[in-house]
Amino acid sequence: MAARQSVIRFADVGQTFLGADGKRVDALDGLSFEIDRHEFVAVLGPSGCGKSTLLRLIAGLIHPTSGSVEIFGMPVVEPRDEIGIVFQRPTLLPWFDVLGNVTFPMRHKYGFVSDVERTRARELLELVGLGGFDTRRPEELSGGMQQRVAIARALLLDPDILLMDEPFSALDALTRDEMSFELLRIWTERPKTVLFITHSIPEALLLADRIIVMTGRPGRVREVLDVPLARPRSMKTLSEPAFHELASHIRGRLFSRPVAA
Ligand SMILES: Nc1ncnc2c1ncn2[C@@H]1O[C@H](COP(=O)(O)OP(=O)(O)OP(=O)(O)O)[C@@H](O)[C@H]1O
């Protein structure tokens, strides 16, 4: 069996912000966990518990007030190419066509896009099911299609780590299920370490190897749960008894208060 390799490591991380009213907001407190290479980990927690903050820490967009955040054993000091990010909204640039949007990270980083990268971008568009859509404008695409473009863009620099912040929450329920299965297919074809933030217990169970369940603010780890559901997962997975047992367990954890130590 291959040795486990920790890719993301949070050690006793605390994050405090100063609100607009000058009051201190403790967003995270004593947060510790590790994520292994090519693991798919979902993060579930009540609104405002610091899930996006956790993602921004990994992305190097903010720095922890206390504790340490490491990627591949090195503290995160700035945004890195090893990380691709997909947000809730696709945030496509309306003045670029689909290909221009997917290749944007290259243009932003190097000031130009090579033919090799254009070819790679077209391959990624095939991968996300948008082959032949290169010259379309974002406004011509549905929400699900735009989010596929955002996923292709996040994969352009071939990141080891994919951070996804509620990427499907703005989509209708059917498209959301479809996108979940698409993401699993992409992850199988191009293994990545994925951290996926969601409010949806079924979505977390369908996608993840492990689920980090957080407490309310300040966010801490309430439980890290293995998801032993067989892969490949399909619509059938949703009706497995184990799926329902896990969902009800998580629901109980999310809606119970922590017991004082
Ligand atoms: N830059 C900031 N300045 C001040 N407060 C902030 C800042 N960023 C986040 N916060 C606060 O930190 C807390 C955690 O925010 P965060 O967005 O990480 O939560 P979340 O779990 O992602 O929320 P949701 O599930 O509603 O998206 C919230 O109370 C938020 O208001």
The ligand as an SDF file (V2000), in Angstrom:
LIG
                    3D

 31 33  0  0  0  0  0  0  0  0999 V2000
  -12.3410   40.0410    5.8230 N   0  0  0  0  0  0  0  0  0  0  0  0
  -13.1800   39.8820    6.8620 C   0  0  0  0  0  0  0  0  0  0  0  0
  -13.3740   40.8890    7.7530 N   0  0  0  0  0  0  0  0  0  0  0  0
  -14.1930   40.7290    8.8000 C   0  0  0  0  0  0  0  0  0  0  0  0
  -14.8760   39.6020    9.0830 N   0  0  0  0  0  0  0  0  0  0  0  0
  -14.7370   38.5780    8.2310 C   0  0  0  0  0  0  0  0  0  0  0  0
  -13.8890   38.6530    7.0740 C   0  0  0  0  0  0  0  0  0  0  0  0
  -13.9450   37.4750    6.4190 N   0  0  0  0  0  0  0  0  0  0  0  0
  -14.7970   36.6860    7.1090 C   0  0  0  0  0  0  0  0  0  0  0  0
  -15.2660   37.3470    8.2030 N   0  0  0  0  0  0  0  0  0  0  0  0
  -16.1730   36.8040    9.2160 C   0  0  0  0  0  0  0  0  0  0  0  0
  -15.6620   35.5550    9.6150 O   0  0  0  0  0  0  0  0  0  0  0  0
  -16.7160   34.6210    9.8280 C   0  0  0  0  0  0  0  0  0  0  0  0
  -16.4970   33.4090    8.9360 C   0  0  0  0  0  0  0  0  0  0  0  0
  -16.7270   33.7970    7.5870 O   0  0  0  0  0  0  0  0  0  0  0  0
  -16.6880   32.7390    6.3850 P   0  0  0  0  0  0  0  0  0  0  0  0
  -17.0980   33.4640    5.1560 O   0  0  0  0  0  0  0  0  0  0  0  0
  -15.3870   32.0590    6.3860 O   0  0  0  0  0  0  0  0  0  0  0  0
  -17.8210   31.7030    6.8410 O   0  0  0  0  0  0  0  0  0  0  0  0
  -18.5310   30.5320    5.9940 P   0  0  0  0  0  0  0  0  0  0  0  0
  -18.5930   29.3490    6.8860 O   0  0  0  0  0  0  0  0  0  0  0  0
  -17.8490   30.3710    4.6850 O   0  0  0  0  0  0  0  0  0  0  0  0
  -19.9770   31.1630    5.7830 O   0  0  0  0  0  0  0  0  0  0  0  0
  -21.1210   30.7330    4.7300 P   0  0  0  0  0  0  0  0  0  0  0  0
  -21.3930   29.2870    4.9460 O   0  0  0  0  0  0  0  0  0  0  0  0
  -22.2830   31.5950    5.1280 O   0  0  0  0  0  0  0  0  0  0  0  0
  -20.5880   31.0480    3.3560 O   0  0  0  0  0  0  0  0  0  0  0  0
  -18.0170   35.3550    9.5250 C   0  0  0  0  0  0  0  0  0  0  0  0
  -18.5360   35.8480   10.7520 O   0  0  0  0  0  0  0  0  0  0  0  0
  -17.5600   36.5230    8.6550 C   0  0  0  0  0  0  0  0  0  0  0  0
  -18.4060   37.6260    8.8040 O   0  0  0  0  0  0  0  0  0  0  0  0
  1  2  1  0
  2  3  1  0
  2  7  2  0
  3  4  2  0
  4  5  1  0
  5  6  2  0
  6  7  1  0
  6 10  1  0
  7  8  1  0
  8  9  2  0
  9 10  1  0
 10 11  1  0
 11 12  1  0
 11 30  1  0
 12 13  1  0
 13 14  1  0
 13 28  1  0
 14 15  1  0
 15 16  1  0
 16 17  2  0
 16 18  1  0
 16 19  1  0
 19 20  1  0
 20 21  2  0
 20 22  1  0
 20 23  1  0
 23 24  1  0
 24 25  2  0
 24 26  1  0
 24 27  1  0
 28 29  1  0
 28 30  1  0
 30 31  1  0
M  END
$$$$
